[in-house]
């Protein structure tokens, strides 16, 4: 659905940072965690996930290290940096303000 894709595009970095706040994960693990946690409401495709990971790595929010997955494949494991933790804190505060403001408009009863 186009509307969900647009909403997700604006929140993907925050979702990835929050996922990594629980510990290092490889790309598939990040996508799977988001999908499982949202009861399949959000599915992150590779075409969105990996460009976001590379962009966030360039910004210094996450770092990557090669390791071996549960299926014995060589994969990159991503983890938060201190800069990424600070960014997550900022984005969560912004999200809280934004959703509160939208809720006031949507549920106004005057």
C-alpha positions as CSV (number, residue, x, y, z in Angstrom):
1,X,0.0,0.0,0.0
2,X,1.5,3.4,-1.0
3,X,0.4,5.2,2.1
4,X,2.1,2.7,4.4
5,X,5.3,2.8,2.3
6,X,5.4,6.6,2.5
7,X,4.9,6.5,6.3
8,X,7.5,3.8,6.7
9,X,10.1,5.8,4.6
10,X,10.0,8.6,7.1
11,X,10.4,6.3,10.1
12,X,12.7,3.6,8.8
13,X,15.9,5.0,10.4
14,X,14.1,5.1,13.7
15,X,12.8,1.6,13.4
16,X,16.3,0.3,12.6
17,X,17.9,2.2,15.5
18,X,15.3,0.9,17.9
19,X,15.8,-2.6,16.7
20,X,19.5,-2.4,17.2
21,X,19.0,-1.0,20.7
22,X,18.2,-4.6,21.6
23,X,21.6,-5.7,20.4
24,X,23.6,-6.4,17.1
25,X,21.7,-8.0,14.2
26,X,22.4,-8.8,10.6
27,X,20.2,-7.2,7.9
28,X,17.7,-10.1,7.6
29,X,17.5,-10.2,11.4
30,X,16.6,-6.5,11.5
31,X,13.9,-6.9,8.9
32,X,12.6,-10.0,10.6
33,X,12.5,-8.4,14.1
34,X,10.5,-5.4,12.8
35,X,8.1,-7.7,10.9
36,X,7.6,-10.1,13.9
37,X,7.3,-7.2,16.4
38,X,4.6,-5.5,14.3
39,X,2.7,-8.8,13.8
40,X,3.5,-8.6,10.0
41,X,2.1,-5.1,9.6
42,X,5.5,-3.8,8.5
43,X,7.7,-5.7,6.0
44,X,11.0,-4.1,5.2
45,X,12.3,-5.0,1.7
46,X,16.0,-5.3,0.9
47,X,15.7,-2.4,-1.5
48,X,14.8,-0.1,1.5
49,X,16.8,-1.8,4.3
50,X,20.3,-2.0,2.9
51,X,20.5,1.6,1.5
52,X,19.3,2.8,4.9
53,X,21.9,0.7,6.7
54,X,24.7,2.0,4.5
55,X,23.5,5.6,4.9
56,X,23.3,5.2,8.7
57,X,26.8,3.6,8.8
58,X,28.2,6.6,6.8
59,X,26.5,9.0,9.3
60,X,28.2,7.1,12.2
61,X,25.0,6.0,13.8
62,X,25.7,2.3,13.4
63,X,28.8,0.2,12.7
64,X,29.2,-3.2,11.0
65,X,31.3,-6.2,11.7
66,X,31.5,-9.4,9.7
67,X,30.4,-12.6,11.5
68,X,28.7,-15.9,11.0
69,X,24.9,-16.2,11.0
70,X,22.8,-19.0,12.6
71,X,22.8,-20.6,9.2
72,X,26.6,-20.5,9.0
73,X,26.7,-17.8,6.4
74,X,29.1,-14.8,6.5
75,X,27.0,-11.7,7.2
76,X,27.5,-8.2,8.5
77,X,26.2,-7.6,12.0
78,X,25.1,-4.0,12.7
79,X,25.2,-2.4,16.1
80,X,24.5,1.1,17.5
81,X,27.3,3.5,18.2
82,X,27.1,6.1,20.9
83,X,26.1,8.6,18.2
84,X,23.3,6.2,17.1
85,X,22.0,6.0,20.7
86,X,21.9,9.8,20.9
87,X,20.1,9.9,17.5
88,X,17.6,7.3,18.6
89,X,16.8,9.3,21.8
90,X,16.3,12.5,19.6
91,X,14.1,10.7,17.1
92,X,11.9,9.1,19.8
93,X,11.3,12.5,21.4
94,X,10.4,13.9,18.0
95,X,8.1,11.0,17.3
96,X,6.3,11.4,20.7
97,X,5.7,15.1,20.0
98,X,4.5,14.4,16.4
99,X,2.1,11.6,17.3
100,X,0.7,13.6,20.2
101,X,0.0,16.6,17.9
102,X,-1.6,14.4,15.2
103,X,-3.7,12.6,17.8
104,X,-5.1,16.0,19.0
105,X,-6.2,16.8,15.4
106,X,-7.6,13.4,14.7
107,X,-9.5,12.9,17.9
108,X,-10.7,16.5,18.5
109,X,-14.4,16.4,19.5
110,X,-15.4,20.1,19.4
